[in-house]
Amino acid sequence: MELEGVVHDGVIVPDDTTALAEGTRVRIEPVKVGKQMTFGQLFGDLVIDSPDLPTDLAAQHEHYRLVKPKR
């Protein structure tokens, strides 16, 4: 079994606190986490090039998605 968690004020808190019974001995191994990236950094180079999409899709998404009148 492998659990993940974080340290809060010197106390290790697992993500799933019900996974282990009270008093269970554990071995802890720190994990290096890479730099946190924003959504824009992760997907900024993703381009959808489709000539079939309307040019005002972003501004009028409720019209196209919910068939509401254009604003």
PDB file of N, CA, C, O and CB in Angstrom:
ATOM      1  N   MET A   1       0.851  -1.174   0.000  1.00  0.00           N
ATOM      2  CA  MET A   1       0.000   0.000   0.000  1.00  0.00           C
ATOM      3  C   MET A   1       0.894   1.233   0.000  1.00  0.00           C
ATOM      4  O   MET A   1       1.910   1.283   0.693  1.00  0.00           O
ATOM      5  CB  MET A   1      -0.967   0.000   1.223  1.00  0.00           C
ATOM      6  N   GLU A   2       0.504   2.208  -0.776  1.00  0.00           N
ATOM      7  CA  GLU A   2       1.234   3.468  -0.827  1.00  0.00           C
ATOM      8  C   GLU A   2       0.250   4.598  -0.613  1.00  0.00           C
ATOM      9  O   GLU A   2      -0.795   4.653  -1.260  1.00  0.00           O
ATOM     10  CB  GLU A   2       1.991   3.634  -2.175  1.00  0.00           C
ATOM     11  N   LEU A   3       0.586   5.503   0.300  1.00  0.00           N
ATOM     12  CA  LEU A   3      -0.264   6.655   0.599  1.00  0.00           C
ATOM     13  C   LEU A   3       0.494   7.926   0.297  1.00  0.00           C
ATOM     14  O   LEU A   3       1.724   7.953   0.341  1.00  0.00           O
ATOM     15  CB  LEU A   3      -0.734   6.639   2.071  1.00  0.00           C
ATOM     16  N   GLU A   4      -0.231   8.966  -0.006  1.00  0.00           N
ATOM     17  CA  GLU A   4       0.363  10.288  -0.184  1.00  0.00           C
ATOM     18  C   GLU A   4      -0.272  11.233   0.820  1.00  0.00           C
ATOM     19  O   GLU A   4      -1.390  11.006   1.282  1.00  0.00           O
ATOM     20  CB  GLU A   4       0.172  10.809  -1.645  1.00  0.00           C
ATOM     21  N   GLY A   5       0.445  12.287   1.152  1.00  0.00           N
ATOM     22  CA  GLY A   5      -0.067  13.273   2.083  1.00  0.00           C
ATOM     23  C   GLY A   5       0.854  14.473   2.130  1.00  0.00           C
ATOM     24  O   GLY A   5       1.736  14.622   1.284  1.00  0.00           O
ATOM     25  N   VAL A   6       0.651  15.322   3.111  1.00  0.00           N
ATOM     26  CA  VAL A   6       1.451  16.533   3.280  1.00  0.00           C
ATOM     27  C   VAL A   6       1.786  16.721   4.752  1.00  0.00           C
ATOM     28  O   VAL A   6       1.195  16.086   5.625  1.00  0.00           O
ATOM     29  CB  VAL A   6       0.705  17.772   2.728  1.00  0.00           C
ATOM     30  N   VAL A   7       2.741  17.601   5.011  1.00  0.00           N
ATOM     31  CA  VAL A   7       3.118  17.931   6.381  1.00  0.00           C
ATOM     32  C   VAL A   7       2.473  19.255   6.748  1.00  0.00           C
ATOM     33  O   VAL A   7       2.650  20.248   6.042  1.00  0.00           O
ATOM     34  CB  VAL A   7       4.667  17.999   6.545  1.00  0.00           C
ATOM     35  N   HIS A   8       1.720  19.280   7.853  1.00  0.00           N
ATOM     36  CA  HIS A   8       1.102  20.493   8.377  1.00  0.00           C
ATOM     37  C   HIS A   8       1.597  20.706   9.797  1.00  0.00           C
ATOM     38  O   HIS A   8       1.320  19.897  10.683  1.00  0.00           O
ATOM     39  CB  HIS A   8      -0.455  20.404   8.334  1.00  0.00           C
ATOM     40  N   ASP A   9       2.332  21.794  10.018  1.00  0.00           N
ATOM     41  CA  ASP A   9       2.855  22.123  11.351  1.00  0.00           C
ATOM     42  C   ASP A   9       3.597  20.951  11.972  1.00  0.00           C
ATOM     43  O   ASP A   9       3.434  20.674  13.160  1.00  0.00           O
ATOM     44  CB  ASP A   9       1.722  22.556  12.271  1.00  0.00           C
ATOM     45  N   GLY A  10       4.418  20.255  11.175  1.00  0.00           N
ATOM     46  CA  GLY A  10       5.229  19.157  11.680  1.00  0.00           C
ATOM     47  C   GLY A  10       4.503  17.829  11.814  1.00  0.00           C
ATOM     48  O   GLY A  10       5.097  16.853  12.272  1.00  0.00           O
ATOM     49  N   VAL A  11       3.233  17.765  11.428  1.00  0.00           N
ATOM     50  CA  VAL A  11       2.456  16.537  11.508  1.00  0.00           C
ATOM     51  C   VAL A  11       2.167  16.051  10.094  1.00  0.00           C
ATOM     52  O   VAL A  11       1.714  16.825   9.250  1.00  0.00           O
ATOM     53  CB  VAL A  11       1.136  16.757  12.304  1.00  0.00           C
ATOM     54  N   ILE A  12       2.424  14.785   9.833  1.00  0.00           N
ATOM     55  CA  ILE A  12       2.160  14.221   8.514  1.00  0.00           C
ATOM     56  C   ILE A  12       0.692  13.840   8.424  1.00  0.00           C
ATOM     57  O   ILE A  12       0.190  13.056   9.230  1.00  0.00           O
ATOM     58  CB  ILE A  12       3.066  12.993   8.237  1.00  0.00           C
ATOM     59  N   VAL A  13       0.012  14.404   7.435  1.00  0.00           N
ATOM     60  CA  VAL A  13      -1.426  14.171   7.245  1.00  0.00           C
ATOM     61  C   VAL A  13      -1.620  13.467   5.910  1.00  0.00           C
ATOM     62  O   VAL A  13      -1.358  14.057   4.862  1.00  0.00           O
ATOM     63  CB  VAL A  13      -2.241  15.518   7.296  1.00  0.00           C
ATOM     64  N   PRO A  14      -2.079  12.203   5.925  1.00  0.00           N
ATOM     65  CA  PRO A  14      -2.311  11.502   4.657  1.00  0.00           C
ATOM     66  C   PRO A  14      -3.532  12.057   3.939  1.00  0.00           C
ATOM     67  O   PRO A  14      -4.450  12.583   4.568  1.00  0.00           O
ATOM     68  CB  PRO A  14      -2.485   9.999   4.900  1.00  0.00           C
ATOM     69  N   ASP A  15      -3.532  11.935   2.613  1.00  0.00           N
ATOM     70  CA  ASP A  15      -4.681  12.391   1.823  1.00  0.00           C
ATOM     71  C   ASP A  15      -5.939  11.614   2.198  1.00  0.00           C
ATOM     72  O   ASP A  15      -7.026  12.189   2.265  1.00  0.00           O
ATOM     73  CB  ASP A  15      -4.395  12.241   0.317  1.00  0.00           C
ATOM     74  N   ASP A  16      -5.801  10.309   2.443  1.00  0.00           N
ATOM     75  CA  ASP A  16      -6.924   9.468   2.855  1.00  0.00           C
ATOM     76  C   ASP A  16      -6.710   9.081   4.310  1.00  0.00           C
ATOM     77  O   ASP A  16      -5.975   8.137   4.598  1.00  0.00           O
ATOM     78  CB  ASP A  16      -7.058   8.197   1.944  1.00  0.00           C
ATOM     79  N   THR A  17      -7.340   9.793   5.219  1.00  0.00           N
ATOM     80  CA  THR A  17      -7.103   9.568   6.649  1.00  0.00           C
ATOM     81  C   THR A  17      -7.739   8.291   7.167  1.00  0.00           C
ATOM     82  O   THR A  17      -7.459   7.891   8.298  1.00  0.00           O
ATOM     83  CB  THR A  17      -7.622  10.732   7.439  1.00  0.00           C
ATOM     84  N   THR A  18      -8.582   7.638   6.382  1.00  0.00           N
ATOM     85  CA  THR A  18      -9.224   6.403   6.838  1.00  0.00           C
ATOM     86  C   THR A  18      -8.491   5.155   6.352  1.00  0.00           C
ATOM     87  O   THR A  18      -8.919   4.039   6.649  1.00  0.00           O
ATOM     88  CB  THR A  18     -10.666   6.363   6.365  1.00  0.00           C
ATOM     89  N   ALA A  19      -7.393   5.321   5.612  1.00  0.00           N
ATOM     90  CA  ALA A  19      -6.711   4.186   4.998  1.00  0.00           C
ATOM     91  C   ALA A  19      -5.972   3.319   6.019  1.00  0.00           C
ATOM     92  O   ALA A  19      -5.771   2.128   5.778  1.00  0.00           O
ATOM     93  CB  ALA A  19      -5.739   4.680   3.953  1.00  0.00           C
ATOM     94  N   LEU A  20      -5.571   3.882   7.131  1.00  0.00           N
ATOM     95  CA  LEU A  20      -4.806   3.144   8.128  1.00  0.00           C
ATOM     96  C   LEU A  20      -5.505   3.188   9.480  1.00  0.00           C
ATOM     97  O   LEU A  20      -6.118   4.187   9.857  1.00  0.00           O
ATOM     98  CB  LEU A  20      -3.385   3.710   8.245  1.00  0.00           C
ATOM     99  N   ALA A  21      -5.392   2.070  10.198  1.00  0.00           N
ATOM    100  CA  ALA A  21      -5.967   2.016  11.546  1.00  0.00           C
ATOM    101  C   ALA A  21      -5.103   2.822  12.507  1.00  0.00           C
ATOM    102  O   ALA A  21      -3.895   2.952  12.305  1.00  0.00           O
ATOM    103  CB  ALA A  21      -6.096   0.549  12.035  1.00  0.00           C
ATOM    104  N   GLU A  22      -5.712   3.354  13.535  1.00  0.00           N
ATOM    105  CA  GLU A  22      -4.997   4.112  14.574  1.00  0.00           C
ATOM    106  C   GLU A  22      -3.897   3.242  15.163  1.00  0.00           C
ATOM    107  O   GLU A  22      -4.141   2.084  15.501  1.00  0.00           O
ATOM    108  CB  GLU A  22      -5.972   4.591  15.694  1.00  0.00           C
ATOM    109  N   GLY A  23      -2.701   3.779  15.288  1.00  0.00           N
ATOM    110  CA  GLY A  23      -1.575   3.056  15.871  1.00  0.00           C
ATOM    111  C   GLY A  23      -0.738   2.281  14.867  1.00  0.00           C
ATOM    112  O   GLY A  23       0.252   1.659  15.252  1.00  0.00           O
ATOM    113  N   THR A  24      -1.106   2.300  13.591  1.00  0.00           N
ATOM    114  CA  THR A  24      -0.342   1.592  12.568  1.00  0.00           C
ATOM    115  C   THR A  24       1.013   2.250  12.393  1.00  0.00           C
ATOM    116  O   THR A  24       1.103   3.468  12.239  1.00  0.00           O
ATOM    117  CB  THR A  24      -1.106   1.563  11.229  1.00  0.00           C
ATOM    118  N   ARG A  25       2.074   1.441  12.416  1.00  0.00           N
ATOM    119  CA  ARG A  25       3.419   1.974  12.178  1.00  0.00           C
ATOM    120  C   ARG A  25       3.607   2.154  10.676  1.00  0.00           C
ATOM    121  O   ARG A  25       3.139   1.341   9.878  1.00  0.00           O
ATOM    122  CB  ARG A  25       4.523   1.029  12.772  1.00  0.00           C
ATOM    123  N   VAL A  26       4.290   3.217  10.305  1.00  0.00           N
ATOM    124  CA  VAL A  26       4.506   3.517   8.893  1.00  0.00           C
ATOM    125  C   VAL A  26       5.956   3.896   8.651  1.00  0.00           C
ATOM    126  O   VAL A  26       6.674   4.273   9.578  1.00  0.00           O
ATOM    127  CB  VAL A  26       3.574   4.646   8.426  1.00  0.00           C
ATOM    128  N   ARG A  27       6.378   3.796   7.411  1.00  0.00           N
ATOM    129  CA  ARG A  27       7.697   4.271   6.992  1.00  0.00           C
ATOM    130  C   ARG A  27       7.438   5.423   6.031  1.00  0.00           C
ATOM    131  O   ARG A  27       6.584   5.326   5.150  1.00  0.00           O
ATOM    132  CB  ARG A  27       8.571   3.116   6.316  1.00  0.00           C
ATOM    133  N   ILE A  28       8.171   6.498   6.203  1.00  0.00           N
ATOM    134  CA  ILE A  28       7.929   7.712   5.422  1.00  0.00           C
ATOM    135  C   ILE A  28       9.128   7.987   4.526  1.00  0.00           C
ATOM    136  O   ILE A  28      10.278   7.943   4.964  1.00  0.00           O
ATOM    137  CB  ILE A  28       7.651   8.924   6.349  1.00  0.00           C
ATOM    138  N   GLU A  29       8.833   8.273   3.263  1.00  0.00           N
ATOM    139  CA  GLU A  29       9.871   8.610   2.302  1.00  0.00           C
ATOM    140  C   GLU A  29       9.480   9.895   1.591  1.00  0.00           C
ATOM    141  O   GLU A  29       8.462   9.931   0.901  1.00  0.00           O
ATOM    142  CB  GLU A  29      10.091   7.458   1.286  1.00  0.00           C
ATOM    143  N   PRO A  30      10.281  10.965   1.749  1.00  0.00           N
ATOM    144  CA  PRO A  30       9.944  12.227   1.082  1.00  0.00           C
ATOM    145  C   PRO A  30       9.971  12.066  -0.441  1.00  0.00           C
ATOM    146  O   PRO A  30      10.765  11.295  -0.980  1.00  0.00           O
ATOM    147  CB  PRO A  30      10.921  13.340   1.516  1.00  0.00           C
ATOM    148  N   VAL A  31       9.107  12.792  -1.113  1.00  0.00           N
ATOM    149  CA  VAL A  31       9.006  12.744  -2.564  1.00  0.00           C
ATOM    150  C   VAL A  31       9.277  14.134  -3.112  1.00  0.00           C
ATOM    151  O   VAL A  31       8.701  15.116  -2.643  1.00  0.00           O
ATOM    152  CB  VAL A  31       7.613  12.227  -3.019  1.00  0.00           C
ATOM    153  N   LYS A  32      10.148  14.217  -4.100  1.00  0.00           N
ATOM    154  CA  LYS A  32      10.399  15.500  -4.751  1.00  0.00           C
ATOM    155  C   LYS A  32       9.263  15.784  -5.715  1.00  0.00           C
ATOM    156  O   LYS A  32       8.914  14.941  -6.541  1.00  0.00           O
ATOM    157  CB  LYS A  32      11.769  15.504  -5.490  1.00  0.00           C
ATOM    158  N   VAL A  33       8.696  16.957  -5.610  1.00  0.00           N
ATOM    159  CA  VAL A  33       7.601  17.363  -6.485  1.00  0.00           C
ATOM    160  C   VAL A  33       8.141  18.406  -7.443  1.00  0.00           C
ATOM    161  O   VAL A  33       8.830  19.343  -7.039  1.00  0.00           O
ATOM    162  CB  VAL A  33       6.383  17.916  -5.671  1.00  0.00           C
ATOM    163  N   GLY A  34       7.820  18.233  -8.717  1.00  0.00           N
ATOM    164  CA  GLY A  34       8.255  19.200  -9.722  1.00  0.00           C
ATOM    165  C   GLY A  34       7.588  20.549  -9.514  1.00  0.00           C
ATOM    166  O   GLY A  34       6.660  20.689  -8.717  1.00  0.00           O
ATOM    167  N   LYS A  35       8.072  21.524 -10.238  1.00  0.00           N
ATOM    168  CA  LYS A  35       7.516  22.873 -10.166  1.00  0.00           C
ATOM    169  C   LYS A  35       6.049  22.853 -10.563  1.00  0.00           C
ATOM    170  O   LYS A  35       5.683  22.255 -11.575  1.00  0.00           O
ATOM    171  CB  LYS A  35       8.305  23.841 -11.070  1.00  0.00           C
ATOM    172  N   GLN A  36       5.207  23.506  -9.767  1.00  0.00           N
ATOM    173  CA  GLN A  36       3.784  23.606 -10.079  1.00  0.00           C
ATOM    174  C   GLN A  36       3.600  24.493 -11.304  1.00  0.00           C
ATOM    175  O   GLN A  36       4.153  25.590 -11.373  1.00  0.00           O
ATOM    176  CB  GLN A  36       2.985  24.166  -8.869  1.00  0.00           C
ATOM    177  N   MET A  37       2.833  24.020 -12.252  1.00  0.00           N
ATOM    178  CA  MET A  37       2.596  24.790 -13.472  1.00  0.00           C
ATOM    179  C   MET A  37       1.138  25.231 -13.521  1.00  0.00           C
ATOM    180  O   MET A  37       0.247  24.536 -13.032  1.00  0.00           O
ATOM    181  CB  MET A  37       2.958  23.959 -14.733  1.00  0.00           C
ATOM    182  N   THR A  38       0.914  26.381 -14.111  1.00  0.00           N
ATOM    183  CA  THR A  38      -0.443  26.889 -14.269  1.00  0.00           C
ATOM    184  C   THR A  38      -1.105  26.210 -15.459  1.00  0.00           C
ATOM    185  O   THR A  38      -0.435  25.563 -16.265  1.00  0.00           O
ATOM    186  CB  THR A  38      -0.441  28.423 -14.448  1.00  0.00           C
ATOM    187  N   PHE A  39      -2.406  26.355 -15.567  1.00  0.00           N
ATOM    188  CA  PHE A  39      -3.152  25.799 -16.691  1.00  0.00           C
ATOM    189  C   PHE A  39      -2.616  26.356 -18.004  1.00  0.00           C
ATOM    190  O   PHE A  39      -2.453  25.619 -18.977  1.00  0.00           O
ATOM    191  CB  PHE A  39      -4.657  26.104 -16.551  1.00  0.00           C
ATOM    192  N   GLY A  40      -2.344  27.641 -18.031  1.00  0.00           N
ATOM    193  CA  GLY A  40      -1.829  28.275 -19.242  1.00  0.00           C
ATOM    194  C   GLY A  40      -0.470  27.741 -19.648  1.00  0.00           C
ATOM    195  O   GLY A  40      -0.194  27.573 -20.836  1.00  0.00           O
ATOM    196  N   GLN A  41       0.386  27.470 -18.659  1.00  0.00           N
ATOM    197  CA  GLN A  41       1.698  26.909 -18.963  1.00  0.00           C
ATOM    198  C   GLN A  41       1.576  25.481 -19.501  1.00  0.00           C
ATOM    199  O   GLN A  41       2.322  25.082 -20.396  1.00  0.00           O
ATOM    200  CB  GLN A  41       2.585  26.930 -17.713  1.00  0.00           C
ATOM    201  N   LEU A  42       0.639  24.726 -18.954  1.00  0.00           N
ATOM    202  CA  LEU A  42       0.474  23.342 -19.383  1.00  0.00           C
ATOM    203  C   LEU A  42      -0.150  23.236 -20.772  1.00  0.00           C
ATOM    204  O   LEU A  42       0.269  22.408 -21.581  1.00  0.00           O
ATOM    205  CB  LEU A  42      -0.375  22.591 -18.384  1.00  0.00           C
ATOM    206  N   PHE A  43      -1.153  24.074 -21.050  1.00  0.00           N
ATOM    207  CA  PHE A  43      -1.925  23.920 -22.273  1.00  0.00           C
ATOM    208  C   PHE A  43      -1.871  25.139 -23.191  1.00  0.00           C
ATOM    209  O   PHE A  43      -2.663  25.228 -24.129  1.00  0.00           O
ATOM    210  CB  PHE A  43      -3.344  23.626 -21.927  1.00  0.00           C
ATOM    211  N   GLY A  44      -0.966  26.068 -22.949  1.00  0.00           N
ATOM    212  CA  GLY A  44      -0.886  27.287 -23.737  1.00  0.00           C
ATOM    213  C   GLY A  44      -0.547  27.060 -25.192  1.00  0.00           C
ATOM    214  O   GLY A  44      -0.923  27.857 -26.051  1.00  0.00           O
ATOM    215  N   ASP A  45       0.159  25.982 -25.479  1.00  0.00           N
ATOM    216  CA  ASP A  45       0.526  25.717 -26.869  1.00  0.00           C
ATOM    217  C   ASP A  45      -0.506  24.866 -27.598  1.00  0.00           C
ATOM    218  O   ASP A  45      -0.326  24.545 -28.773  1.00  0.00           O
ATOM    219  CB  ASP A  45       1.871  25.035 -26.923  1.00  0.00           C
ATOM    220  N   LEU A  46      -1.579  24.500 -26.918  1.00  0.00           N
ATOM    221  CA  LEU A  46      -2.645  23.713 -27.548  1.00  0.00           C
ATOM    222  C   LEU A  46      -3.492  24.630 -28.423  1.00  0.00           C
ATOM    223  O   LEU A  46      -4.084  25.594 -27.937  1.00  0.00           O
ATOM    224  CB  LEU A  46      -3.531  23.003 -26.474  1.00  0.00           C
ATOM    225  N   VAL A  47      -3.542  24.332 -29.673  1.00  0.00           N
ATOM    226  CA  VAL A  47      -4.292  25.149 -30.624  1.00  0.00           C
ATOM    227  C   VAL A  47      -5.288  24.251 -31.347  1.00  0.00           C
ATOM    228  O   VAL A  47      -4.931  23.193 -31.866  1.00  0.00           O
ATOM    229  CB  VAL A  47      -3.339  25.863 -31.640  1.00  0.00           C
ATOM    230  N   ILE A  48      -6.530  24.689 -31.370  1.00  0.00           N
ATOM    231  CA  ILE A  48      -7.552  23.965 -32.117  1.00  0.00           C
ATOM    232  C   ILE A  48      -7.812  24.749 -33.390  1.00  0.00           C
ATOM    233  O   ILE A  48      -8.372  25.845 -33.361  1.00  0.00           O
ATOM    234  CB  ILE A  48      -8.869  23.774 -31.277  1.00  0.00           C
ATOM    235  N   ASP A  49      -7.406  24.182 -34.482  1.00  0.00           N
ATOM    236  CA  ASP A  49      -7.562  24.847 -35.765  1.00  0.00           C
ATOM    237  C   ASP A  49      -8.641  24.113 -36.541  1.00  0.00           C
ATOM    238  O   ASP A  49      -8.388  23.094 -37.184  1.00  0.00           O
ATOM    239  CB  ASP A  49      -6.216  24.886 -36.560  1.00  0.00           C
ATOM    240  N   SER A  50      -9.856  24.656 -36.465  1.00  0.00           N
ATOM    241  CA  SER A  50     -10.968  24.022 -37.170  1.00  0.00           C
ATOM    242  C   SER A  50     -11.757  25.103 -37.888  1.00  0.00           C
ATOM    243  O   SER A  50     -12.362  25.958 -37.243  1.00  0.00           O
ATOM    244  CB  SER A  50     -11.882  23.219 -36.192  1.00  0.00           C
ATOM    245  N   PRO A  51     -11.758  25.075 -39.194  1.00  0.00           N
ATOM    246  CA  PRO A  51     -12.498  26.094 -39.942  1.00  0.00           C
ATOM    247  C   PRO A  51     -14.007  25.971 -39.764  1.00  0.00           C
ATOM    248  O   PRO A  51     -14.745  26.887 -40.126  1.00  0.00           O
ATOM    249  CB  PRO A  51     -12.155  26.004 -41.412  1.00  0.00           C
ATOM    250  N   ASP A  52     -14.480  24.845 -39.209  1.00  0.00           N
ATOM    251  CA  ASP A  52     -15.914  24.652 -39.022  1.00  0.00           C
ATOM    252  C   ASP A  52     -16.465  25.390 -37.797  1.00  0.00           C
ATOM    253  O   ASP A  52     -17.676  25.582 -37.685  1.00  0.00           O
ATOM    254  CB  ASP A  52     -16.213  23.178 -38.899  1.00  0.00           C
ATOM    255  N   LEU A  53     -15.582  25.806 -36.877  1.00  0.00           N
ATOM    256  CA  LEU A  53     -16.054  26.490 -35.673  1.00  0.00           C
ATOM    257  C   LEU A  53     -16.398  27.940 -35.983  1.00  0.00           C
ATOM    258  O   LEU A  53     -15.709  28.581 -36.776  1.00  0.00           O
ATOM    259  CB  LEU A  53     -14.996  26.420 -34.560  1.00  0.00           C
ATOM    260  N   PRO A  54     -17.465  28.471 -35.362  1.00  0.00           N
ATOM    261  CA  PRO A  54     -17.800  29.885 -35.578  1.00  0.00           C
ATOM    262  C   PRO A  54     -16.735  30.787 -34.963  1.00  0.00           C
ATOM    263  O   PRO A  54     -16.132  30.440 -33.948  1.00  0.00           O
ATOM    264  CB  PRO A  54     -19.187  30.214 -34.980  1.00  0.00           C
ATOM    265  N   THR A  55     -16.510  31.928 -35.570  1.00  0.00           N
ATOM    266  CA  THR A  55     -15.470  32.838 -35.081  1.00  0.00           C
ATOM    267  C   THR A  55     -15.852  33.509 -33.772  1.00  0.00           C
ATOM    268  O   THR A  55     -14.970  33.993 -33.063  1.00  0.00           O
ATOM    269  CB  THR A  55     -15.176  33.894 -36.119  1.00  0.00           C
ATOM    270  N   ASP A  56     -17.145  33.557 -33.423  1.00  0.00           N
ATOM    271  CA  ASP A  56     -17.579  34.186 -32.175  1.00  0.00           C
ATOM    272  C   ASP A  56     -17.951  33.145 -31.111  1.00  0.00           C
ATOM    273  O   ASP A  56     -18.757  33.430 -30.226  1.00  0.00           O
ATOM    274  CB  ASP A  56     -18.772  35.107 -32.440  1.00  0.00           C
ATOM    275  N   LEU A  57     -17.379  31.961 -31.190  1.00  0.00           N
ATOM    276  CA  LEU A  57     -17.727  30.877 -30.271  1.00  0.00           C
ATOM    277  C   LEU A  57     -17.466  31.256 -28.807  1.00  0.00           C
ATOM    278  O   LEU A  57     -18.296  30.972 -27.943  1.00  0.00           O
ATOM    279  CB  LEU A  57     -16.938  29.621 -30.628  1.00  0.00           C
ATOM    280  N   ALA A  58     -16.345  31.882 -28.524  1.00  0.00           N
ATOM    281  CA  ALA A  58     -16.028  32.234 -27.143  1.00  0.00           C
ATOM    282  C   ALA A  58     -17.020  33.250 -26.587  1.00  0.00           C
ATOM    283  O   ALA A  58     -17.473  33.120 -25.450  1.00  0.00           O
ATOM    284  CB  ALA A  58     -14.608  32.785 -27.050  1.00  0.00           C
ATOM    285  N   ALA A  59     -17.354  34.251 -27.378  1.00  0.00           N
ATOM    286  CA  ALA A  59     -18.265  35.299 -26.916  1.00  0.00           C
ATOM    287  C   ALA A  59     -19.720  34.834 -26.876  1.00  0.00           C
ATOM    288  O   ALA A  59     -20.498  35.317 -26.054  1.00  0.00           O
ATOM    289  CB  ALA A  59     -18.145  36.516 -27.812  1.00  0.00           C
ATOM    290  N   GLN A  60     -20.086  33.923 -27.733  1.00  0.00           N
ATOM    291  CA  GLN A  60     -21.486  33.498 -27.853  1.00  0.00           C
ATOM    292  C   GLN A  60     -21.674  32.017 -27.495  1.00  0.00           C
ATOM    293  O   GLN A  60     -22.532  31.346 -28.069  1.00  0.00           O
ATOM    294  CB  GLN A  60     -21.988  33.752 -29.275  1.00  0.00           C
ATOM    295  N   HIS A  61     -20.873  31.508 -26.547  1.00  0.00           N
ATOM    296  CA  HIS A  61     -20.944  30.081 -26.249  1.00  0.00           C
ATOM    297  C   HIS A  61     -22.317  29.636 -25.741  1.00  0.00           C
ATOM    298  O   HIS A  61     -22.720  28.498 -25.982  1.00  0.00           O
ATOM    299  CB  HIS A  61     -19.896  29.729 -25.230  1.00  0.00           C
ATOM    300  N   GLU A  62     -23.041  30.516 -25.040  1.00  0.00           N
ATOM    301  CA  GLU A  62     -24.377  30.133 -24.573  1.00  0.00           C
ATOM    302  C   GLU A  62     -25.345  29.960 -25.752  1.00  0.00           C
ATOM    303  O   GLU A  62     -26.241  29.117 -25.709  1.00  0.00           O
ATOM    304  CB  GLU A  62     -24.922  31.189 -23.589  1.00  0.00           C
ATOM    305  N   HIS A  63     -25.158  30.750 -26.779  1.00  0.00           N
ATOM    306  CA  HIS A  63     -25.992  30.617 -27.973  1.00  0.00           C
ATOM    307  C   HIS A  63     -25.766  29.246 -28.639  1.00  0.00           C
ATOM    308  O   HIS A  63     -26.716  28.551 -28.998  1.00  0.00           O
ATOM    309  CB  HIS A  63     -25.685  31.764 -28.974  1.00  0.00           C
ATOM    310  N   TYR A  64     -24.504  28.885 -28.792  1.00  0.00           N
ATOM    311  CA  TYR A  64     -24.187  27.638 -29.489  1.00  0.00           C
ATOM    312  C   TYR A  64     -24.417  26.408 -28.606  1.00  0.00           C
ATOM    313  O   TYR A  64     -24.823  25.358 -29.105  1.00  0.00           O
ATOM    314  CB  TYR A  64     -22.741  27.664 -29.969  1.00  0.00           C
ATOM    315  N   ARG A  65     -24.162  26.527 -27.312  1.00  0.00           N
ATOM    316  CA  ARG A  65     -24.290  25.380 -26.416  1.00  0.00           C
ATOM    317  C   ARG A  65     -25.712  25.175 -25.940  1.00  0.00           C
ATOM    318  O   ARG A  65     -26.193  24.043 -25.884  1.00  0.00           O
ATOM    319  CB  ARG A  65     -23.384  25.547 -25.230  1.00  0.00           C
ATOM    320  N   LEU A  66     -26.394  26.269 -25.595  1.00  0.00           N
ATOM    321  CA  LEU A  66     -27.733  26.175 -25.011  1.00  0.00           C
ATOM    322  C   LEU A  66     -28.836  26.668 -25.923  1.00  0.00           C
ATOM    323  O   LEU A  66     -30.000  26.706 -25.525  1.00  0.00           O
ATOM    324  CB  LEU A  66     -27.779  26.942 -23.741  1.00  0.00           C
ATOM    325  N   VAL A  67     -28.488  27.042 -27.130  1.00  0.00           N
ATOM    326  CA  VAL A  67     -29.421  27.563 -28.135  1.00  0.00           C
ATOM    327  C   VAL A  67     -30.197  28.756 -27.576  1.00  0.00           C
ATOM    328  O   VAL A  67     -31.415  28.852 -27.729  1.00  0.00           O
ATOM    329  CB  VAL A  67     -30.399  26.455 -28.595  1.00  0.00           C
ATOM    330  N   LYS A  68     -29.463  29.662 -26.924  1.00  0.00           N
ATOM    331  CA  LYS A  68     -30.061  30.918 -26.449  1.00  0.00           C
ATOM    332  C   LYS A  68     -29.811  31.986 -27.513  1.00  0.00           C
ATOM    333  O   LYS A  68     -28.925  31.830 -28.353  1.00  0.00           O
ATOM    334  CB  LYS A  68     -29.462  31.356 -25.048  1.00  0.00           C
ATOM    335  N   PRO A  69     -30.592  33.071 -27.479  1.00  0.00           N
ATOM    336  CA  PRO A  69     -30.355  34.152 -28.448  1.00  0.00           C
ATOM    337  C   PRO A  69     -28.968  34.754 -28.267  1.00  0.00           C
ATOM    338  O   PRO A  69     -28.439  34.794 -27.156  1.00  0.00           O
ATOM    339  CB  PRO A  69     -31.424  35.249 -28.306  1.00  0.00           C
ATOM    340  N   LYS A  70     -28.392  35.215 -29.352  1.00  0.00           N
ATOM    341  CA  LYS A  70     -27.081  35.872 -29.270  1.00  0.00           C
ATOM    342  C   LYS A  70     -27.224  37.178 -28.513  1.00  0.00           C
ATOM    343  O   LYS A  70     -28.264  37.835 -28.561  1.00  0.00           O
ATOM    344  CB  LYS A  70     -26.487  36.125 -30.685  1.00  0.00           C
ATOM    345  N   ARG A  71     -26.175  37.538 -27.822  1.00  0.00           N
ATOM    346  CA  ARG A  71     -26.171  38.801 -27.081  1.00  0.00           C
ATOM    347  C   ARG A  71     -25.684  39.928 -27.933  1.00  0.00           C
ATOM    348  O   ARG A  71     -25.615  41.067 -27.470  1.00  0.00           O
ATOM    349  CB  ARG A  71     -25.318  38.696 -25.845  1.00  0.00           C
TER     350      ARG A  71
END
